[in-house]
Amino acid sequence: MQAGVPWPSSRFTDNGNQTITDTMTGLTWVSNPNLMSTRDPSFDNDSTPQDGRVYWQHALDYVAKLNTEKYLGFSDWRLPNVVELLSLDNTSLYRSYYYWSSNTDPLDSSNAIYISMSVGTPTSVTKIDPAHFFVLPVRGQADSTTSAALRKTGQTTKYAAGDDGDLQAGVAWPTPRFVENGDGTVTDKLTGLIWLQYANCFGNMDWYNALTTANTLASGACGLSDGSTAGQWRLPNVKELESLVDFQQQAPPVPVDSPFLFSNLQAVYWSSTVYQVYPAVDQQYLYTISPTGFKWFARSDSLLAAWPVRGGQMKLTTTLAGTGSGTITGSPVSASCSSGSCTSLHDQGTVVTLTATPNAGSLFVGWSGACTGSGTCSVTVDAAKTVTATFDQAAKLTVGIFGKGTVTSNPSGISCSTGTCFAYFPKNSSVVLYHTEAYGYTFSAWTSICPGTGDCTVNLTGNLYIPATFAAQDNVRRNLLTTPYGTLTTAYEAAVTSDVLKAKTMTFLESLSLGRDISVVLQGGYDPAFGTPSDFTSVEGGLTIAAGSVTLDRIIIK
């Protein structure tokens, strides 16, 4: 069935600096499986000196040494917790090693947990075990590009500086983490998994019967009234069973607020995961959930309990960022968010649509994480994903047009050719305004903020108004008036009956359309001072008379 987050095609990246990054979890590991023996052999004086195997406290001390020395330029190395070490299970890395985790056994504080990387099993031993174990430093955490952020282990008691109870690395658990659905099921808000609330409905059985029984479970059995049908439930894999373990608790090692029926909780549960070391002899992974939560393996004909799970819902985190404010509207609506950071659970593969709307005085800048750009965001929730909408405080830039021309902006937002136009830009940002004259007009001035006639660059510390003046060229006049008109069309639009429209000696590149019920004279051939006409004026674009009349004098229509 292969439930869970799919692995990236290239999960591990060699950083070329003696570290390896797990792109699925966001963790960075040292690439040397026995760093202490290679780099600091004299640090190890336990039992067999210089072999890199030390007591638990000395493992913590060694990581502290690396941080003091800023190994590879970093001072945030840590001894990995048990969940972090188990994330390397089933990989080819560090297979022949046994590593200390930073976790203390909650049943016995003189014991700590180590991981056998060859079989992926956590085991509790005394912190001064004579065999000792190796140290595998790790650093980093998940980010918005990480598909499988690792949870906290649950251990909150600090037994030593730098241990898991001290650092508590990982994704915080929701509060409450578990929700009793009232239909015989419990939803884990951390993983999105839905568990059968009755933790031992079937009694003990062999592995094959456990697989079949879990898969055929349906509403009406085991206290279920959830409408589920056969085929929706399954036997959990080993990682899903591991997700229930709270390493702060003892027996049972599950979170104290989980609403499972503990009177039915069993010591050992089947997982659906085959133990790959001995698949030929028909042995499968089993998971012991009591008293320590550690997994081991057993033959498939052993008689153990089954605890069905379904769902595989994935978490979508929607976050609002920036200096402004706004809302994210989701479809489904559960993905909506109006402040801070919000989480929602969706069936794996669900396509969620998100729309960002800025509040008054704010501007939507764009998406980041699983979406980019500034339009509607569509994200397929096939793994845990994060989408961030950034809103910045906005300043309103208003442009007024006087005369005829167009003003545009960079960044885009303003494109204005008449009246007043406005757009919102991030507060304290710079905006450049450009002007383009209409035919027959010359750009004459911005406001005093931008002297001259070039481009206008403004810093929006607040709302701002910028007028742009385009002056008509002195190409046409009416009668003896000195008011200039840049085109024949604008002069005609201002004319009254019996006006004489005096045009300079030039070629007008316009189509002259007369549609008013007035009579005018169009007289051409004037010099720049508009004295006595002595030449001709051309109109390239034609003349159309739809109403009224016109007398042409020294006018050439082309």
C-alpha positions in Angstrom: 0.0 0.0 0.0 3.0 2.3 0.6 1.1 4.8 2.8 2.9 8.0 3.8 4.8 10.8 2.3 6.6 9.8 -0.9 10.4 10.0 -0.9 11.9 12.6 -3.3 13.6 11.1 -6.3 16.9 12.3 -4.9 16.4 12.4 -1.2 20.0 13.1 0.1 22.2 15.9 -1.1 26.0 15.8 -0.6 26.8 19.4 0.3 30.4 19.0 -0.5 31.4 20.2 3.0 31.4 16.9 4.9 27.7 17.0 5.5 24.6 15.4 3.9 21.2 17.1 3.8 18.0 15.0 3.9 15.7 17.0 1.5 12.6 15.1 2.9 13.1 16.0 6.6 15.3 19.2 6.3 18.0 17.7 8.6 21.7 18.0 7.9 23.9 15.1 9.0 27.7 14.8 9.2 28.7 12.5 6.4 31.4 10.7 8.4 29.7 7.8 10.2 32.4 7.9 13.0 33.4 11.5 13.2 34.9 11.3 16.6 37.4 8.5 15.8 38.5 10.4 12.7 38.6 14.0 13.9 39.0 13.8 17.6 40.3 10.3 18.6 41.8 11.5 21.8 38.4 12.6 23.1 37.4 8.9 23.4 38.8 7.4 26.6 35.9 5.0 27.3 36.7 1.3 27.3 38.5 0.9 24.0 40.0 4.3 23.5 39.8 6.1 20.2 37.3 3.8 18.6 34.5 6.5 18.6 32.2 4.6 21.0 31.5 6.5 24.2 29.1 6.6 27.1 25.9 8.6 26.7 27.0 11.7 28.6 30.2 11.8 26.7 28.2 11.7 23.4 26.5 14.9 24.6 29.8 16.4 25.6 31.3 15.7 22.2 28.5 17.5 20.4 29.0 20.4 22.8 32.7 20.4 21.9 31.8 20.7 18.2 29.5 23.6 18.9 32.2 25.4 20.9 34.6 25.0 18.1 32.0 25.9 15.5 32.6 22.7 13.5 32.2 23.4 9.8 31.1 27.0 10.7 28.1 26.0 12.8 27.3 26.0 16.5 23.9 24.4 16.5 24.8 20.7 16.2 22.9 18.3 18.5 22.7 14.7 19.4 19.7 13.4 17.4 16.6 12.4 19.1 15.1 9.0 18.5 12.6 10.2 15.9 15.4 11.9 13.9 17.6 8.8 14.0 14.6 6.6 12.9 14.0 8.9 9.9 17.2 7.3 8.5 15.7 3.8 8.7 15.5 1.9 5.4 18.2 4.2 3.9 21.6 3.0 2.9 23.4 5.5 5.2 25.3 4.5 8.4 23.9 0.9 8.1 26.6 -0.9 10.2 26.5 1.5 13.2 24.8 1.8 16.5 24.1 5.4 17.6 23.1 7.1 20.8 19.9 9.1 20.7 19.5 12.1 23.0 16.5 10.4 24.7 16.4 9.0 28.2 14.3 5.9 28.8 11.2 7.2 30.6 10.9 3.9 32.5 14.5 4.1 33.9 16.3 7.4 33.9 19.7 5.6 34.2 19.1 4.2 30.7 19.2 6.0 27.4 17.9 4.9 23.9 20.2 3.9 21.1 19.4 2.9 17.5 20.7 -0.1 15.6 20.9 1.4 12.0 21.0 -2.1 10.5 17.5 -3.0 11.7 16.1 0.4 12.7 15.3 -0.7 16.3 15.4 1.6 19.3 16.7 -0.1 22.4 17.1 1.0 26.0 20.5 0.4 27.7 22.3 1.8 30.7 24.0 5.2 29.9 27.3 3.7 30.9 26.9 0.5 28.8 30.3 -1.2 28.4 29.7 -1.7 24.6 29.1 2.1 24.2 27.7 3.6 21.0 28.7 6.0 18.3 27.8 9.7 17.9 26.1 11.1 14.8 25.7 14.9 15.0 22.8 16.6 13.3 21.6 20.1 12.8 18.8 22.0 11.0 15.0 21.6 10.9 12.2 21.5 8.4 11.1 24.5 6.4 8.4 25.3 3.9 10.0 23.2 1.2 10.3 20.1 3.4 7.8 17.3 2.7 8.2 15.4 5.9 8.9 17.6 8.9 9.7 15.4 12.0 7.6 15.6 15.1 8.9 16.2 18.6 9.3 13.0 20.6 7.2 14.2 23.5 10.1 14.1 26.0 10.1 17.2 28.0 12.1 16.2 31.1 15.7 17.4 30.9 18.2 14.8 32.2 21.3 16.5 30.8 22.3 19.7 28.9 21.8 19.2 25.2 19.5 16.1 25.5 16.1 15.8 23.9 14.2 17.1 27.0 16.4 20.1 26.9 16.2 21.0 23.1 12.9 19.4 22.2 13.7 19.5 18.5 10.9 18.9 16.0 7.4 20.0 15.0 5.3 21.0 18.0 2.2 18.9 18.7 -1.2 20.5 18.2 -3.2 21.2 21.4 -5.2 19.0 21.7 -3.4 16.6 19.5 -6.2 13.9 19.4 -9.8 14.6 18.6 -12.5 12.0 19.5 -14.9 12.1 16.6 -17.9 10.5 18.4 -18.2 7.8 15.8 -15.7 5.2 17.1 -12.7 7.0 15.6 -10.0 9.3 16.8 -8.1 11.8 14.5 -4.5 12.6 15.2 -4.2 16.3 14.2 -0.4 15.9 14.0 -0.3 13.2 11.4 -3.8 13.4 9.9 -4.3 9.7 10.6 -7.7 8.4 11.8 -7.4 5.5 14.3 -10.0 3.0 15.5 -10.8 4.2 19.1 -11.3 0.6 20.3 -7.6 -0.4 20.5 -8.2 -4.1 20.6 -11.4 -5.1 18.9 -10.2 -8.4 17.3 -8.0 -10.1 19.9 -4.7 -11.6 18.9 -4.1 -13.1 15.5 -1.4 -13.9 13.0 0.0 -11.3 10.6 -2.0 -12.4 7.5 -5.3 -12.4 9.4 -4.4 -9.0 10.8 -4.0 -7.6 7.3 -7.3 -9.0 6.1 -9.2 -8.1 9.3 -8.0 -4.5 9.2 -8.8 -4.1 5.5 -12.3 -5.5 5.8 -13.3 -3.4 8.8 -16.3 -1.1 8.1 -18.9 1.0 9.9 -21.1 -1.0 12.2 -18.2 -3.1 13.6 -16.0 -2.3 16.6 -18.2 0.6 17.7 -17.9 2.4 14.4 -20.6 4.7 13.1 -18.4 6.7 10.7 -19.9 5.4 7.4 -16.6 3.8 6.5 -16.6 0.9 4.1 -14.4 -2.2 3.6 -11.1 -1.3 2.0 -10.7 2.1 3.7 -9.1 0.7 6.9 -5.7 -0.9 6.9 -3.0 -2.3 9.2 -0.7 0.6 10.0 2.9 0.6 8.8 5.7 0.8 11.3 6.1 4.6 10.9 2.5 5.2 11.6 2.6 3.1 14.8 5.8 4.9 15.8 4.0 8.3 15.5 1.8 7.4 18.5 4.7 7.0 20.9 5.3 9.7 23.5 8.8 9.3 24.9 7.8 11.2 28.0 5.3 8.6 29.1 5.9 5.1 30.5 3.2 2.5 30.3 1.3 3.0 28.0 3.8 5.2 26.0 1.1 7.3 24.3 0.2 10.9 24.9 -1.8 11.4 28.1 -4.6 13.3 26.4 -5.3 10.6 23.8 -8.9 9.4 24.0 -8.1 5.7 23.1 -9.7 3.1 25.3 -6.7 2.2 27.4 -8.4 -0.8 29.0 -8.0 -2.4 25.6 -4.5 -1.3 24.8 -2.2 -4.3 24.2 1.5 -4.7 24.7 2.4 -5.6 21.1 0.8 -4.7 17.8 1.3 -5.9 14.2 2.5 -3.4 11.6 2.1 -4.0 7.9 5.9 -3.5 7.3 8.0 -6.5 6.3 11.3 -6.9 8.1 13.6 -6.7 5.1 16.6 -8.3 6.8 14.9 -11.7 6.8 12.0 -11.5 4.3 12.7 -15.0 3.0 12.0 -16.7 6.4 8.6 -14.9 6.6 9.3 -12.5 9.4 7.5 -9.2 9.7 8.0 -6.1 11.7 6.0 -5.9 14.9 5.7 -2.9 17.1 5.6 -3.0 20.9 3.6 -0.1 22.2 4.0 -1.1 25.8 5.9 -0.5 28.0 8.6 1.4 26.0 7.2 1.8 22.5 10.1 0.1 20.8 9.8 -2.0 17.7 11.2 -5.4 17.0 10.3 -8.2 14.6 8.4 -11.5 14.9 7.4 -14.4 12.7 4.2 -13.9 10.8 2.5 -16.8 12.5 2.9 -15.2 15.9 -0.4 -14.1 17.6 -0.5 -10.4 18.2 -3.0 -7.5 18.3 -4.1 -5.4 15.3 -5.0 -1.7 15.5 -6.5 -0.4 12.2 -5.9 3.0 10.8 -7.2 5.0 7.9 -7.0 8.4 6.3 -3.5 9.4 5.5 -4.7 13.0 5.6 -2.0 15.5 5.0 -1.4 18.8 6.8 -1.6 22.1 4.9 -0.2 25.1 6.8 -1.3 28.5 5.7 0.6 31.5 7.1 0.2 35.2 6.9 3.4 37.2 6.8 4.7 40.7 6.1 4.1 44.2 7.6 0.5 44.4 6.4 -2.6 42.3 7.0 -5.2 40.3 5.0 -6.9 37.0 4.8 -6.5 33.7 2.9 -9.8 32.2 1.7 -9.6 28.5 1.1 -11.6 26.0 -0.8 -12.3 23.8 1.1 -13.0 26.5 3.7 -11.0 24.7 6.3 -7.8 26.0 4.6 -8.8 29.6 5.3 -6.7 31.8 7.6 -7.2 35.3 8.9 -4.2 35.7 11.2 -0.9 34.1 12.1 -0.5 30.5 11.0 -3.3 28.0 10.5 -3.4 24.3 9.8 -5.9 22.1 8.0 -6.0 18.4 7.2 -6.9 17.1 3.8 -7.2 13.7 2.2 -4.0 12.9 0.3 -4.0 14.3 -3.2 -6.7 17.0 -2.5 -6.4 20.1 -4.6 -6.9 23.2 -2.4 -7.5 26.6 -3.9 -6.3 29.7 -1.9 -7.2 33.3 -2.6 -5.4 36.2 -0.8 -7.3 39.4 0.0 -5.5 42.4 1.6 -7.2 44.4 4.3 -7.6 48.2 3.9 -4.2 49.9 3.9 -2.4 46.6 2.9 -1.2 45.1 -0.3 -0.8 41.4 -1.2 2.8 40.9 -2.3 2.7 37.3 -3.3 2.8 33.6 -2.4 5.8 31.6 -1.2 6.3 28.0 -0.2 4.2 25.5 -2.2 2.8 28.4 -4.3 4.4 31.3 -6.1 3.2 34.4 -7.9 0.3 36.7 -6.9 -2.7 35.0 -8.5 -4.9 32.3 -7.2 -2.9 29.5 -5.5 -3.8 25.9 -6.3 -1.8 23.4 -4.2 -2.1 19.6 -4.3 -1.8 18.3 -0.8 0.1 15.1 -1.5 2.4 15.7 1.5 2.6 18.1 4.4 2.9 21.5 2.7 3.2 25.2 3.7 1.9 28.2 1.8 2.7 31.7 2.9 0.8 34.8 1.8 2.8 38.0 2.3 1.0 41.3 2.9 2.8 44.6 3.3 1.6 48.0 4.5 0.5 49.9 1.5 0.7 53.5 0.3 -1.8 54.9 -2.2 -0.3 56.6 -5.2 -2.7 58.8 -7.2 -1.9 60.3 -10.6 -3.9 63.2 -12.1 -3.9 63.8 -15.9 -4.1 67.4 -17.2 -4.2 67.6 -20.9 -3.8 64.6 -23.0 -1.3 61.9 -22.4 -0.6 58.6 -20.5 1.3 57.9 -17.3 2.5 54.4 -16.5 4.5 53.0 -13.5 7.2 50.5 -12.6 6.2 48.3 -10.7 3.0 48.1 -12.7 -0.2 49.4 -11.2 -0.6 52.9 -12.8 -1.8 53.2 -16.4 -3.7 56.5 -16.6 -4.8 58.5 -19.6 -7.7 60.6 -18.2 -8.8 62.1 -14.9 -7.3 60.5 -11.8 -6.1 57.0 -11.3 -4.6 55.3 -8.2 -2.8 52.1 -7.2 -1.4 50.6 -4.0 2.3 49.9 -3.6 4.3 48.6 -0.6 4.9 51.4 1.9 8.5 52.9 1.7 9.0 51.4 -1.8 10.2 53.3 -4.8 7.9 53.8 -7.9 9.0 55.2 -11.2 6.4 57.1 -13.3 6.7 57.4 -17.1 4.8 59.8 -19.4 3.7 59.4 -23.0 2.3 62.4 -24.9 -0.8 62.2 -26.9 -0.7 63.5 -30.5 -0.6 67.3 -30.5 0.6 67.5 -26.9 3.9 68.0 -25.1 4.6 66.9 -21.5 5.3 70.1 -19.5 5.5 69.2 -15.8 5.1 66.9 -12.9 4.6 68.2 -9.4 7.4 69.9 -7.5 8.4 66.5 -6.1 9.7 65.6 -9.5 11.2 68.7 -11.2 11.8 68.6 -14.9 10.1 66.6 -17.6 11.9 63.3 -17.3 10.8 60.1 -15.5 9.5 60.7 -11.9 10.8 58.5 -9.1 8.9 58.7 -5.8 9.5 57.1 -2.4 6.2 56.2 -0.9 6.5 57.0 2.7 2.8 57.6 2.7 -0.1 58.3 0.4 0.9 60.6 -2.4 -0.7 62.6 -5.3 1.3 63.4 -8.5 -0.3 65.6 -11.2 1.0 65.2 -14.8 0.5 68.1 -17.1 0.4 67.7 -20.9 0.2 71.1 -22.7 -1.4 71.4 -26.1 0.9 72.4 -28.9 0.1 75.8 -30.5 -1.0 74.3 -33.8 -4.6 75.6 -34.0 -6.4 78.7 -32.7 -10.0 79.9 -32.7 -10.8 83.3 -34.2 -8.5 85.9 -32.6 -8.1 83.9 -29.3 -4.7 82.8 -28.2 -5.8 79.5 -26.6 -3.7 76.8 -28.2 -5.0 73.6 -29.6 -2.7 70.7 -30.5 -5.1 69.1 -33.1 -7.9 70.0 -35.4 -10.2 67.7 -33.6 -9.7 69.3 -30.2 -10.2 72.8 -31.7 -13.4 71.7 -33.4 -14.7 70.1 -30.2 -14.3 73.6 -28.5 -15.8 75.6 -31.4 -19.1 77.3 -31.7 -21.0 78.1 -34.9 -19.3 80.7 -37.1 -15.9 80.1 -35.6 -12.8 80.3 -37.8 -10.3 77.6 -36.9 -6.9 78.8 -37.9 -4.3 76.1 -38.5 -0.5 76.3 -38.9 1.3 75.4 -42.1 1.9 71.7 -41.3 0.6 68.2 -41.8 -1.9 67.0 -39.3 -1.8 63.2 -38.8 -5.4 62.7 -37.8 -8.8 61.7 -39.1 -11.1 64.7 -38.9 -14.6 63.7 -38.1 -17.2 66.5 -37.9 -20.5 65.5 -36.3 -21.8 68.6 -34.5 -24.7 70.8 -35.8 -22.5 73.9 -36.2 -21.0 75.8 -39.2 -17.3 76.6 -39.0 -14.5 77.7 -41.3 -11.3 75.7 -41.3 -8.5 77.9 -42.6 -4.9 76.7 -43.1 -1.5 78.0 -44.1 -0.8 80.2 -41.0 2.8 81.0 -39.9 3.8 80.3 -36.2 2.6 83.8 -35.2 -0.8 83.2 -36.8 -0.5 86.3 -39.1 -1.9 86.3 -42.6 -2.2 82.8 -44.2 0.1 82.3 -47.1 0.6 78.6 -47.4 -1.4 75.3 -47.1 -2.2 72.9 -44.3 -2.5 69.2 -45.0 -4.7 66.6 -43.2 -3.5 63.0 -43.6 -6.4 60.8 -42.4 -9.3 62.1 -44.3 -12.4 64.3 -43.5 -15.8 63.0 -42.6 -18.8 65.3 -42.2 -21.8 63.7 -40.4 -23.6 66.9 -39.3 -23.2 70.7 -39.6 -21.0 72.3 -42.3 -17.5 73.3 -42.8 -15.8 75.8 -45.2 -12.3 74.8 -46.2 -9.7 77.4 -47.0 -6.1 76.5 -47.8 -6.7 72.9 -46.6 -5.5 69.9 -48.4 -7.3 66.6 -47.5 -5.3 63.5 -48.2 
